[in-house]
Amino acid sequence: MEPEDRMNRSKWTWKNVDLPAGTVEQLSLDFEKGVLEETLVRVDWERADNREIELLAQLGDLYSRLGKLHQGLEVDKTLVRIRPDEPIFLYNLACSYSRLGDIEPAFVALEAAVRRGYQNFDHLRKDHDLDNLKKDARFHKLLEQFDSTL
């Protein structure tokens, strides 16, 4: 190899590569997931602080966005075990179950979220993660109960 060729090659970086659409975002999500997984593997969940719990919630969101639904479900179960009265964690658990087609536990989690104070019913009505529940009369009954309390 000629010295000039070596010099040109040494200027190359990954930034010079034209990647297919969506690849950069996918690589970014995968990188973030890896960092969070490595960070959280060392956490003692019985003594977790708010920052660690927030990082775990971020990891659950990443799993969901990456289509890793079973891993997301496990994160949601962990979050509910750690903070059983947090309505958003219960809501996210309902979403995970619904996306996996587990209707009964999804309703249990959604009803618990509402009992514990989840109130973003505009989002709940539009959330595609709950599409599997929207076909069930219990979903509409839950909405009617909320609407009647207004």
Secondary structure, 3 states (H helix, E strand, C coil): CCHHHHHHHHCCCHHHCCCCCCHHHHHHHHHHHHHHHHHHCCCCHHHCCHHHHHHHHHHHHHHHHCCCHHHHHHHHHHHHHHCCCCHHHHHHHHHHHHHCCCHHHHHHHHHHHHHCCCCCHHHHHHCHHHHHHHCCHHHHHHHHHHHHCC
